[in-house]
Amino acid sequence: MVGVGARLQYDPRLDAAPGQKLDPGRQGFRIALGKHRLGWRFLVHASILPPGPLLPLPMPAPSLEVHPDARTASRVLAEQLVARVQAEPELVLGLPTGGTPIELYAAMVEAHQEGRVDWSQVRSFNLDEYWPMAPAHPQSFAHFMREQLFEPAGFDPTRTHIPSGEVAPESIALHCAAYETAIRAAGGIAVQVLGIGLNGHLGFNEPGAPRDGRTDLVDLAPSTRERAAAAFAPEKVPARGITMGLGTILEAKQIVVLAFGTEKAEAVA
């Protein structure tokens, strides 16, 4: 098994459409959402803009890290987050769920139990949640986060945020707008951690999702639901979910993508 982590720094003010030059004196890079037969994919590819003379970049270039296994990669990231929180106790994190971050969260819990870090002032925003879904349901992402990270690592529950799976249909638009507002009020996400689905989905942004999308209620791809079917049995996997949009994700100051195992090779290649 090989663990891969991709670090991407992004500033939406410096964005440009493919082939479009930036104004003189401004530069940045564009995240490349490469096309393949499954739709889009989020990878470590980036385009440096503009193609002319370069000024010093205000941010590091994207990098790819390959580690022997998921545990090693996760511990490397955990130690980096520990160091960031030691320097910035109120760091704002964007967090995923699923199998990918389990080792990361275990390492974060361990650091707390060893007394090396205090996560209680950290503010966090989760990527997504099934809808409809009660937070006490054992397959809800709210339940997952409480068990895997928030409670054992000592997070303050008033400073953790997860889209609600219980919001009424007529209130979804307002709820999603409020989630976006809460992220902005926190100063934006400093570090967004992502896993990547077998079909390339990020959060519940399935292939073909708009690059400028915001937090919204979306339909889940059949492959995404099939992947979760065993955990939900005998219940059916919800057909929809509330997720940060790609536009929301890409506004994070730093993005770390974790991809483990050969089954993720096609999504990452």
Disulfide bonds with the S-S distance in Angstrom:
none
